């Protein structure tokens, strides 16, 4: 192998390709293709007795990648690791360093951080290498071990109670809890009918609506009808008219959670798809024959922007939208949390001068839509506030008071960048004592609404607000809930399935602390302390495990009685006479003989008997079953009779 001056190891081939174009012939850039080591799939992989020592293995399929890295490192004068600048990236860096030093103990391996994949940022990082942050590695390992403990110890008990393939998770089950508890709130909710009395007024040729001002909701229709019958023929008299100037401040630039929320609401992207596309934009796309990373790192809980980037953004605002949109001073947003992972910035364009329209025909449609969202949000965050006029009038009709409100935009400010033109209704000018013509009165019947189901966007918002999870966990958590069939999406709403609700009802009463929202948030804070060097991972794991073990032991002891309670029926098997029990498959609930495997009788829990169709083999009724390929008819006496 020829002598290579320098080696850079990154995670992805796309990132490697982009960076190779910046560094030239002096560097060989190789990709680890994600993690090269992890806990084994078929073993627990953690020794609790040895202080929660993890046993990492080279992942199946990664031996060739590891050998390539080792061989190239041996012949390189310098070795750099440029995995992502977060906990996962730091853990990858540590494992890459370990495999390099295994074959070349003296090789000095340096860590470089890329918060954006641009020529300047990459070269600056190479010129300012760091040591691997072992505290950050410990935080990642602590999270991995926590998740392994919960998943590996709770999931098999669920399998024994219900069926294989189910899972419990530290963050996953808390997210399921939020969805199920919202559904229970909706089930308990009793709608109430109430009424609005609307008046249509006219002033100087302009019509506007006003609502009857009431103390509480009007629930008695006879009272409402009485009010309506008394008012025709009256003229409205203006009692008050007030106008206020309001300054609407732009939102901060995106962080991971807010990008996922907006991409879900505005573009219809799932959190998983949003992160896939954002990763493409970060790692580099072809623009006019040159690879460019178009956005900063996409897993961040920060809303800050570097001074240099702010100056560039301000110049773009001035050039593209006019100096009147620039505030006197750059806008700085407060971080909501003390802990901000690494030196991360918000998600912003790396080249603010590249407008979405510049690259619309250069990149695929989904990438364009997401870049457009990120670019506009970043620029808008540094633009002037919008100015609005909010007006409010109270109008007396007989003995009743009606209230009207209006708005209008005085100065669009950042609205202009977002292409936002609110369709406001304005009130005509008026003053106290003015007479207003009453044109019409109407009654609108309404019902109180139950709490809204979570959407992907609002669930992420709730998880973040409660301190559950981190930027890297939101999308995988939702994906797991879908994969396990714990939730489904109805339009945009997240609805727990019968299975999801059952898992919730089994786990939550028995893990009152471990799957508690506040406890999970405290664990996130403790992981932050590990990252900051304020706590060891062993201390964190010991605190968690001592509480977890108590709840787990109780759950294991109860599991047989839970299973029996869920299974019991009053029916007997038509083949052997033994009691029938309820079982679960990935297609849902069904009845099975309790003497399985001696007797293999099964049937759907709720049989849908086919009208006018008899079994071609024995002449008995046919029923509708669910299978992998869909629904099909089979004999009611299946499996004794094979008729289909």
C-alpha positions as CSV (number, residue, x, y, z in Angstrom):
1,X,0.0,0.0,0.0
2,X,1.4,3.4,-1.0
3,X,2.4,5.9,1.7
4,X,-0.5,8.1,2.6
5,X,0.2,11.4,4.4
6,X,-3.0,11.7,6.4
7,X,-6.2,9.7,7.1
8,X,-9.6,11.1,8.0
9,X,-12.3,8.7,9.2
10,X,-15.9,9.9,9.1
11,X,-19.3,8.0,9.4
12,X,-20.9,8.1,6.0
13,X,-19.7,7.6,2.4
14,X,-21.5,10.8,1.3
15,X,-19.8,12.9,4.0
16,X,-16.5,11.3,3.0
17,X,-17.0,12.2,-0.7
18,X,-17.8,15.8,0.1
19,X,-14.8,16.3,2.4
20,X,-12.4,14.5,0.1
21,X,-13.2,17.2,-2.5
22,X,-12.1,19.9,0.0
23,X,-8.9,18.2,1.3
24,X,-7.4,16.9,-1.9
25,X,-4.5,14.5,-2.5
26,X,-2.9,14.9,0.9
27,X,-5.8,13.0,2.6
28,X,-7.5,9.7,2.3
29,X,-11.0,9.9,3.6
30,X,-12.8,6.7,4.6
31,X,-16.2,6.0,6.0
32,X,-17.0,3.8,9.0
33,X,-20.6,3.5,7.8
34,X,-22.0,4.3,11.2
35,X,-21.1,2.5,14.4
36,X,-18.4,-0.2,14.1
37,X,-19.0,-1.6,17.6
38,X,-22.1,-2.1,19.7
39,X,-23.5,-4.4,22.4
40,X,-24.3,-7.9,21.0
41,X,-27.8,-8.5,19.7
42,X,-28.2,-12.0,21.2
43,X,-26.7,-11.4,24.6
44,X,-27.3,-8.9,27.4
45,X,-23.7,-7.6,26.9
46,X,-23.5,-5.7,30.3
47,X,-21.9,-7.0,33.5
48,X,-23.9,-5.5,36.3
49,X,-21.7,-7.1,39.0
50,X,-18.6,-5.5,37.4
51,X,-20.0,-2.0,37.7
52,X,-22.2,-2.1,34.6
53,X,-19.2,-3.0,32.3
54,X,-20.3,-3.1,28.7
55,X,-19.0,-5.8,26.3
56,X,-18.8,-4.3,22.8
57,X,-18.3,-6.4,19.8
58,X,-17.4,-5.5,16.2
59,X,-20.7,-5.4,14.4
60,X,-21.5,-8.2,11.9
61,X,-20.6,-6.9,8.4
62,X,-18.1,-4.3,9.7
63,X,-15.0,-6.5,9.8
64,X,-13.8,-5.4,6.4
65,X,-14.5,-1.7,7.2
66,X,-12.4,-2.1,10.4
67,X,-9.6,-3.9,8.5
68,X,-9.5,-1.1,5.9
69,X,-9.3,1.6,8.6
70,X,-6.6,-0.3,10.5
71,X,-4.5,-0.8,7.3
72,X,-4.8,2.8,6.2
73,X,-4.0,4.1,9.6
74,X,-0.8,2.1,9.8
75,X,0.6,3.8,6.7
76,X,-0.6,7.3,7.6
77,X,1.5,9.9,9.2
78,X,-1.5,11.4,10.9
79,X,-5.0,10.1,11.7
80,X,-8.1,12.2,12.3
81,X,-11.6,11.1,13.2
82,X,-14.4,13.4,12.1
83,X,-17.5,11.6,13.2
84,X,-20.6,13.7,14.0
85,X,-20.2,16.3,16.8
86,X,-22.6,14.7,19.4
87,X,-22.6,11.8,21.8
88,X,-23.1,9.1,19.2
89,X,-20.3,10.6,17.1
90,X,-18.0,10.7,20.1
91,X,-18.7,7.0,20.8
92,X,-18.0,6.1,17.2
93,X,-14.7,8.1,17.4
94,X,-13.7,6.2,20.6
95,X,-14.4,2.8,19.0
96,X,-12.5,3.8,15.8
97,X,-9.5,4.9,17.9
98,X,-9.6,1.6,19.8
99,X,-9.5,-0.6,16.7
100,X,-6.6,1.6,15.3
101,X,-4.6,1.4,18.5
102,X,-5.2,-2.4,18.7
103,X,-2.9,-2.9,15.6
104,X,-0.8,0.2,16.1
105,X,-0.6,1.1,19.8
106,X,1.6,4.2,19.3
107,X,-0.5,5.8,16.6
108,X,-1.7,9.2,17.7
109,X,-5.4,9.6,16.8
110,X,-6.9,13.1,16.8
111,X,-10.5,14.2,17.0
112,X,-11.9,16.8,14.7
113,X,-15.4,18.4,14.9
114,X,-17.4,19.5,11.8
115,X,-20.5,21.5,12.7
116,X,-20.9,22.2,9.0
117,X,-19.4,20.5,5.9
118,X,-17.8,23.5,4.2
119,X,-14.2,23.9,2.9
120,X,-13.4,26.5,5.5
121,X,-14.9,24.6,8.4
122,X,-13.3,21.3,7.5
123,X,-9.8,22.9,7.1
124,X,-10.2,24.9,10.3
125,X,-11.1,21.7,12.2
126,X,-8.1,19.8,10.8
127,X,-5.8,22.6,11.9
128,X,-7.3,22.6,15.4
129,X,-7.7,18.9,16.4
130,X,-8.8,17.9,19.9
131,X,-8.8,14.8,22.1
132,X,-11.8,12.5,22.2
133,X,-14.2,13.8,24.9
134,X,-14.3,10.8,27.2
135,X,-17.1,12.4,29.3
136,X,-19.3,12.6,26.2
137,X,-18.4,8.9,25.4
138,X,-19.4,7.9,28.9
139,X,-22.7,9.8,28.5
140,X,-23.5,7.9,25.3
141,X,-22.5,4.5,26.9
142,X,-24.6,5.3,30.0
143,X,-27.6,5.9,27.7
144,X,-26.9,2.8,25.7
145,X,-26.7,0.6,28.8
146,X,-29.8,2.2,30.4
147,X,-31.7,1.4,27.2
148,X,-30.3,-2.1,27.1
149,X,-31.2,-2.8,30.7
150,X,-34.8,-1.7,30.2
151,X,-35.3,-3.3,26.8
152,X,-33.5,-6.6,27.6
153,X,-35.2,-7.2,30.9
154,X,-38.7,-5.9,30.5
155,X,-39.4,-7.0,26.9
156,X,-39.1,-10.7,27.4
157,X,-41.6,-10.6,30.3
158,X,-44.0,-8.8,27.8
159,X,-43.4,-11.6,25.4
160,X,-44.4,-14.2,28.0
161,X,-47.6,-12.3,28.8
162,X,-48.6,-11.4,25.2
163,X,-46.4,-12.4,22.3
164,X,-42.8,-12.2,20.9
165,X,-41.7,-9.2,19.1
166,X,-43.0,-6.6,21.5
167,X,-40.7,-4.1,23.3
168,X,-40.5,-1.7,26.2
169,X,-38.2,1.2,26.2
170,X,-37.1,4.0,28.6
171,X,-38.2,6.8,26.3
172,X,-40.5,4.7,24.0
173,X,-42.8,3.6,26.8
174,X,-43.1,7.1,28.2
175,X,-44.0,8.4,24.7
176,X,-46.6,5.6,24.5
177,X,-47.9,6.6,27.9
178,X,-48.5,10.2,26.7
179,X,-50.5,9.0,23.7
180,X,-52.5,6.5,25.7
181,X,-53.3,8.9,28.5
182,X,-54.5,11.5,26.1
183,X,-56.8,8.9,24.5
184,X,-58.1,8.0,28.0
185,X,-58.8,11.7,28.6
186,X,-60.8,11.8,25.3
187,X,-62.8,8.7,26.4
188,X,-63.7,10.3,29.7
189,X,-64.6,13.6,28.1
190,X,-68.3,14.4,28.0
191,X,-69.1,17.1,25.4
192,X,-71.3,20.0,26.4
193,X,-73.5,22.0,24.0
194,X,-73.3,25.8,24.2
195,X,-74.4,28.7,22.1
196,X,-72.8,31.8,20.6
197,X,-74.9,34.9,19.8
198,X,-73.4,36.7,16.8
199,X,-74.3,40.2,15.6
200,X,-73.6,41.5,12.1
201,X,-73.0,45.3,12.2
202,X,-72.4,47.9,9.5
203,X,-70.4,51.1,9.8
204,X,-69.5,53.4,6.9
205,X,-70.4,50.7,4.4
206,X,-68.1,48.1,6.1
207,X,-69.7,45.0,7.7
208,X,-68.2,43.3,10.7
209,X,-69.1,40.6,13.2
210,X,-69.3,40.8,17.0
211,X,-69.9,38.2,19.7
212,X,-72.2,38.6,22.7
213,X,-70.1,39.1,25.8
214,X,-71.1,36.6,28.5
215,X,-70.0,35.3,31.9
216,X,-69.2,31.7,31.0
217,X,-70.8,29.6,28.3
218,X,-74.5,30.0,27.3
219,X,-75.9,26.5,27.7
220,X,-79.6,27.1,27.8
221,X,-81.0,27.5,24.3
222,X,-84.3,29.1,25.5
223,X,-82.3,32.0,27.1
224,X,-80.3,32.4,23.9
225,X,-83.5,32.5,21.8
226,X,-85.0,35.0,24.2
227,X,-82.0,37.3,23.8
228,X,-82.2,37.1,20.1
229,X,-85.9,37.9,20.0
230,X,-85.4,41.1,22.1
231,X,-82.7,42.7,20.0
232,X,-84.1,43.4,16.5
233,X,-84.9,47.0,16.0
234,X,-82.2,48.2,18.3
235,X,-79.2,50.3,17.1
236,X,-75.8,49.5,18.5
237,X,-74.0,52.2,20.5
238,X,-70.1,52.1,20.7
239,X,-69.1,52.0,24.3
240,X,-65.3,51.6,23.8
241,X,-62.9,51.5,20.9
242,X,-59.2,50.8,21.4
243,X,-56.3,50.3,19.1
244,X,-52.9,48.9,20.1
245,X,-49.7,48.5,18.2
246,X,-48.1,45.0,18.6
247,X,-44.6,43.9,17.6
248,X,-44.5,40.3,16.5
249,X,-41.0,38.9,17.1
250,X,-39.7,36.2,14.7
251,X,-39.2,32.6,15.9
252,X,-35.6,31.6,16.6
253,X,-33.8,29.5,13.9
254,X,-34.6,25.7,13.9
255,X,-33.3,23.2,16.3
256,X,-34.0,19.5,15.8
257,X,-37.3,19.4,17.5
258,X,-38.8,22.5,15.9
259,X,-37.5,21.5,12.5
260,X,-39.3,18.1,12.9
261,X,-42.5,19.8,14.1
262,X,-42.6,22.3,11.2
263,X,-41.6,19.7,8.5
264,X,-44.5,17.5,9.8
265,X,-47.1,20.3,9.9
266,X,-46.0,22.2,6.7
267,X,-44.5,19.6,4.5
268,X,-46.1,16.3,5.7
269,X,-42.7,14.7,6.4
270,X,-42.3,12.2,9.2
271,X,-39.6,13.0,11.8
272,X,-37.6,10.1,10.4
273,X,-37.8,11.4,6.8
274,X,-37.0,14.9,7.9
275,X,-33.8,13.7,9.6
276,X,-32.8,11.6,6.5
277,X,-33.2,14.7,4.3
278,X,-31.5,17.0,6.7
279,X,-28.5,14.6,6.9
280,X,-28.3,14.7,3.1
281,X,-28.2,18.5,3.2
282,X,-25.6,18.5,5.9
283,X,-23.3,15.9,4.4
284,X,-23.3,17.4,0.9
285,X,-25.2,17.5,-2.4
286,X,-24.0,18.3,-5.9
287,X,-24.5,21.9,-6.9
288,X,-23.3,22.8,-10.4
289,X,-20.8,20.0,-10.4
290,X,-19.4,20.8,-6.9
291,X,-20.4,19.0,-3.6
292,X,-21.5,21.3,-0.9
293,X,-22.9,20.8,2.6
294,X,-25.9,23.1,2.6
295,X,-26.9,23.2,6.3
296,X,-25.2,22.9,9.7
297,X,-25.4,19.8,11.8
298,X,-29.0,18.7,12.2
299,X,-29.0,17.2,15.7
300,X,-28.9,20.1,18.0
301,X,-30.9,21.6,20.9
302,X,-29.3,25.1,20.4
303,X,-30.9,28.2,18.7
304,X,-27.7,30.3,18.6
305,X,-26.0,31.4,15.4
306,X,-22.4,32.3,15.1
307,X,-21.5,36.0,14.8
308,X,-20.0,35.4,11.4
309,X,-23.1,33.6,10.1
310,X,-25.3,36.4,11.5
311,X,-23.3,39.0,9.6
312,X,-23.7,37.0,6.4
313,X,-27.4,36.6,7.0
314,X,-27.9,40.3,7.6
315,X,-26.1,41.1,4.3
316,X,-28.4,38.7,2.4
317,X,-31.5,40.2,4.0
318,X,-30.3,43.7,3.0
319,X,-29.4,42.6,-0.6
320,X,-32.5,40.4,-1.2
321,X,-35.2,42.1,0.8
322,X,-34.0,45.7,1.5
323,X,-32.4,47.5,4.4
324,X,-35.7,48.3,5.9
325,X,-36.0,44.7,7.0
326,X,-32.9,44.8,9.1
327,X,-33.1,45.5,12.9
328,X,-30.5,48.0,14.2
329,X,-28.7,45.2,16.1
330,X,-28.4,41.5,15.4
331,X,-31.0,39.4,17.2
332,X,-29.9,36.9,19.8
333,X,-32.2,34.3,21.3
334,X,-32.0,32.9,24.8
335,X,-31.3,29.2,25.2
336,X,-34.1,27.5,27.2
337,X,-31.8,24.9,28.7
338,X,-28.6,25.2,30.5
339,X,-27.3,22.1,28.8
340,X,-26.6,22.5,25.1
341,X,-24.9,19.6,23.6
342,X,-21.4,20.6,22.4
343,X,-20.7,23.8,20.6
344,X,-23.7,23.3,18.4
345,X,-25.4,26.1,16.5
346,X,-29.0,26.1,15.4
347,X,-29.8,24.4,12.1
348,X,-29.1,27.1,9.5
349,X,-27.8,27.4,5.9
350,X,-24.0,27.1,5.6
351,X,-24.1,29.5,2.6
352,X,-27.0,31.9,3.2
353,X,-26.2,33.5,-0.1
354,X,-27.4,30.3,-1.8
355,X,-31.2,31.0,-2.0
356,X,-33.7,28.2,-2.4
357,X,-34.5,29.4,-5.9
358,X,-30.8,29.1,-6.9
359,X,-30.8,25.4,-6.3
360,X,-34.5,24.4,-7.0
361,X,-33.5,22.6,-10.2
362,X,-30.3,21.2,-8.8
363,X,-31.6,19.0,-6.0
364,X,-34.5,16.7,-5.5
365,X,-37.9,18.1,-4.6
366,X,-38.0,17.0,-1.0
367,X,-34.5,18.4,-0.3
368,X,-35.5,21.7,-1.9
369,X,-38.6,21.9,0.3
370,X,-36.7,21.3,3.5
371,X,-33.8,23.7,2.5
372,X,-36.4,26.3,1.7
373,X,-37.9,25.9,5.2
374,X,-34.5,26.1,6.9
375,X,-33.2,29.0,4.8
376,X,-36.3,31.2,5.3
377,X,-36.5,30.5,9.1
378,X,-32.8,31.4,9.6
379,X,-33.1,34.6,7.6
380,X,-36.5,35.5,9.2
381,X,-34.9,35.1,12.7
382,X,-32.6,38.0,12.0
383,X,-35.1,40.3,10.3
384,X,-37.2,43.1,11.9
385,X,-40.3,42.3,13.9
386,X,-43.6,42.6,12.1
387,X,-45.9,45.5,13.3
388,X,-49.6,45.0,13.7
389,X,-52.5,47.1,14.8
390,X,-55.0,45.2,17.0
391,X,-58.4,46.9,17.5
392,X,-61.2,46.1,19.9
393,X,-64.7,47.5,20.2
394,X,-67.5,47.0,22.7
395,X,-71.0,47.8,21.4
396,X,-74.1,48.0,23.5
397,X,-77.4,46.7,22.0
398,X,-80.3,47.2,24.4
399,X,-79.0,45.8,27.7
400,X,-76.4,43.5,26.0
401,X,-72.8,44.1,25.2
402,X,-71.1,42.7,22.0
403,X,-67.4,42.6,21.4
404,X,-65.6,42.8,18.1
405,X,-61.9,42.5,17.3
406,X,-59.8,43.3,14.2
407,X,-56.2,43.3,13.1
408,X,-54.1,44.7,10.3
409,X,-50.4,44.6,9.3
410,X,-48.7,47.9,9.6
411,X,-45.2,46.7,8.6
412,X,-44.6,43.1,7.4
413,X,-41.0,42.7,8.8
414,X,-40.0,39.1,8.8
415,X,-43.4,38.1,7.3
416,X,-41.9,39.2,3.9
417,X,-39.1,36.6,4.1
418,X,-41.6,33.9,5.1
419,X,-44.1,34.9,2.3
420,X,-46.7,35.2,5.0
421,X,-49.7,37.4,4.3
422,X,-52.2,37.0,7.2
423,X,-55.8,37.3,6.1
424,X,-56.9,39.6,8.9
425,X,-60.3,41.2,9.3
426,X,-60.2,44.9,10.1
427,X,-62.7,47.0,12.1
428,X,-63.9,50.3,10.7
429,X,-62.9,53.5,12.5
430,X,-65.3,54.3,15.4
431,X,-65.4,56.2,18.6
432,X,-67.5,56.0,21.8
433,X,-71.1,57.2,21.3
434,X,-71.2,56.3,17.6
435,X,-74.4,54.6,16.4
436,X,-73.8,51.3,14.6
437,X,-76.4,49.7,12.4
438,X,-77.4,46.2,13.5
439,X,-78.1,44.1,10.3
440,X,-78.5,40.6,11.6
441,X,-78.4,38.3,14.6
442,X,-77.6,34.6,14.5
443,X,-77.2,31.8,17.0
444,X,-74.4,29.3,16.5
445,X,-74.6,25.9,18.3
446,X,-71.3,24.5,19.4
447,X,-69.9,21.7,21.4
448,X,-66.9,21.6,23.8
449,X,-64.1,19.7,22.2
450,X,-62.1,16.9,23.9
451,X,-58.3,17.3,24.2
452,X,-56.8,16.9,20.8
453,X,-54.9,13.7,20.0
454,X,-51.2,14.1,19.6
455,X,-49.7,14.6,16.1
456,X,-46.1,13.7,15.5
457,X,-45.3,17.4,15.8
458,X,-47.2,18.0,19.1
459,X,-45.8,14.7,20.6
460,X,-42.3,15.9,19.9
461,X,-43.1,19.2,21.4
462,X,-44.6,17.5,24.5
463,X,-41.5,15.2,24.9
464,X,-39.2,18.1,24.7
465,X,-41.3,20.3,27.0
466,X,-41.2,17.5,29.6
467,X,-37.4,16.9,29.2
468,X,-37.9,13.4,27.8
469,X,-35.4,12.3,25.2
470,X,-32.9,14.4,23.2
471,X,-32.7,15.6,19.5
472,X,-31.4,12.2,18.4
473,X,-34.2,10.2,20.0
474,X,-37.5,11.8,18.8
475,X,-37.6,10.2,15.3
476,X,-36.4,6.7,16.3
477,X,-38.9,6.7,19.2
478,X,-41.9,7.3,16.9
479,X,-40.6,4.8,14.3
480,X,-40.5,2.1,17.0
481,X,-44.0,2.8,18.2
482,X,-45.2,2.4,14.6
483,X,-43.2,-0.8,14.0
484,X,-44.5,-2.4,17.1
485,X,-48.0,-1.6,16.0
486,X,-48.6,0.3,19.3
487,X,-49.9,3.3,17.4
488,X,-51.4,4.1,14.1
489,X,-51.9,7.4,12.3
490,X,-55.4,8.6,11.5
491,X,-55.0,11.5,9.2
492,X,-52.3,13.4,11.2
493,X,-53.4,12.1,14.6
494,X,-51.6,9.4,16.7
495,X,-54.0,6.8,18.0
496,X,-53.1,4.0,20.3
497,X,-54.0,0.5,19.0
498,X,-55.7,-2.1,21.2
499,X,-52.2,-3.7,21.6
500,X,-50.6,-0.3,22.4
501,X,-53.2,0.4,25.1
502,X,-52.8,-3.1,26.5
503,X,-49.0,-2.7,26.8
504,X,-49.5,0.7,28.5
505,X,-52.0,-0.8,30.9
506,X,-49.7,-3.7,31.7
507,X,-46.5,-1.6,32.2
508,X,-47.4,1.7,33.7
509,X,-49.1,0.5,36.9
510,X,-46.1,-1.8,37.5
511,X,-43.3,0.6,36.6
512,X,-44.6,3.7,38.4
513,X,-41.2,5.3,38.6
514,X,-39.2,4.0,35.7
515,X,-41.8,5.0,33.1
516,X,-42.7,8.2,35.0
517,X,-42.3,11.3,32.8
518,X,-40.5,13.3,35.5
519,X,-38.2,10.4,36.4
520,X,-37.3,10.0,32.7
521,X,-36.5,13.7,32.5
522,X,-34.3,13.5,35.6
523,X,-32.4,10.7,33.9
524,X,-31.8,13.0,30.9
525,X,-30.4,15.6,33.3
526,X,-28.1,13.1,34.9
527,X,-26.8,12.0,31.5
528,X,-26.0,15.7,30.9
529,X,-24.1,15.7,34.2
530,X,-22.1,12.7,33.0
531,X,-21.3,14.6,29.8
532,X,-20.2,17.6,31.8
533,X,-18.0,15.5,34.1
534,X,-20.2,16.2,37.2
535,X,-21.2,12.5,37.7
536,X,-19.8,9.2,36.7
537,X,-21.7,6.8,34.4
538,X,-21.5,4.1,37.1
539,X,-23.2,6.4,39.7
540,X,-26.0,7.1,37.3
541,X,-26.5,3.5,36.4
542,X,-26.4,2.4,40.0
543,X,-29.1,5.0,41.0
544,X,-31.3,3.8,38.1
545,X,-30.8,0.1,38.5
546,X,-31.5,0.0,42.3
547,X,-35.0,1.5,41.6
548,X,-35.6,-0.4,38.4
549,X,-34.8,-3.9,39.9
550,X,-37.5,-3.5,42.6
551,X,-40.2,-2.8,40.0
552,X,-38.8,-5.4,37.6
553,X,-38.9,-8.2,40.3
554,X,-42.5,-7.4,41.2
555,X,-43.4,-7.4,37.5
556,X,-41.8,-10.8,36.9
557,X,-43.6,-12.2,40.0
558,X,-47.0,-10.9,38.7
559,X,-46.5,-11.9,35.1
560,X,-48.2,-15.3,35.3
561,X,-51.3,-13.9,37.0
562,X,-51.4,-11.0,34.5
563,X,-51.3,-13.5,31.7
564,X,-54.1,-15.6,33.2
565,X,-56.2,-12.6,33.8
566,X,-55.8,-11.5,30.2
567,X,-56.5,-15.0,28.8
568,X,-59.5,-16.2,30.6
569,X,-62.8,-16.9,28.7
570,X,-65.9,-18.9,29.4
571,X,-65.8,-20.9,26.1
572,X,-64.6,-24.4,25.5
573,X,-62.7,-25.9,22.5
574,X,-65.1,-27.5,20.0
575,X,-62.5,-30.2,19.2
576,X,-61.3,-31.4,22.7
577,X,-63.5,-29.5,25.1
578,X,-60.6,-27.8,26.9
579,X,-61.1,-24.1,27.9
580,X,-60.4,-21.5,25.2
581,X,-57.9,-18.7,26.0
582,X,-57.1,-15.4,24.4
583,X,-53.8,-15.2,22.5
584,X,-52.1,-12.4,20.6
585,X,-50.4,-12.5,17.2
586,X,-49.1,-9.6,15.1
587,X,-52.5,-9.5,13.5
588,X,-54.4,-9.0,16.8
589,X,-56.3,-11.1,19.3
590,X,-57.6,-14.6,18.7
591,X,-59.0,-17.6,20.6
592,X,-56.9,-20.7,21.0
593,X,-57.2,-24.0,22.8
594,X,-55.5,-24.1,26.2
595,X,-54.1,-27.5,25.5
596,X,-51.9,-26.2,22.7
597,X,-49.7,-27.8,21.3
598,X,-51.6,-31.1,21.8
599,X,-54.7,-29.3,20.3
600,X,-54.1,-26.6,17.7
601,X,-57.7,-25.2,17.4
602,X,-57.8,-21.5,16.9
603,X,-60.4,-19.0,15.7
604,X,-60.8,-15.2,15.6
605,X,-62.0,-13.6,18.8
606,X,-65.0,-12.1,17.0
607,X,-66.0,-14.3,14.2
608,X,-67.5,-12.7,11.1
609,X,-69.7,-15.5,9.7
610,X,-70.1,-15.4,6.0
611,X,-73.8,-15.3,4.9
612,X,-74.8,-17.9,2.4
613,X,-71.3,-19.5,2.2
614,X,-70.7,-23.0,3.5
615,X,-67.5,-24.9,3.8
616,X,-66.9,-26.9,0.5
617,X,-65.3,-29.7,2.5
618,X,-67.7,-30.3,5.5
619,X,-70.6,-28.0,4.9
620,X,-70.2,-25.9,8.1
621,X,-70.2,-22.1,8.3
622,X,-67.3,-20.1,6.9
623,X,-65.7,-17.3,8.8
624,X,-63.5,-14.4,7.8
625,X,-59.9,-14.5,9.1
626,X,-56.9,-12.1,8.9
627,X,-53.7,-13.3,7.3
628,X,-50.4,-12.0,6.0
629,X,-51.9,-11.4,2.6
630,X,-55.2,-9.9,3.9
631,X,-58.6,-11.3,4.8
632,X,-59.8,-14.7,3.6
633,X,-62.6,-17.2,4.4
634,X,-61.9,-20.5,6.2
635,X,-64.0,-23.2,7.8
636,X,-65.3,-22.5,11.3
637,X,-63.8,-25.9,12.2
638,X,-60.3,-25.0,11.1
639,X,-57.7,-26.6,11.6
640,X,-59.6,-29.9,11.9
641,X,-61.3,-29.0,8.6
642,X,-59.0,-27.5,5.9
643,X,-61.8,-25.9,3.9
644,X,-61.1,-22.4,2.5
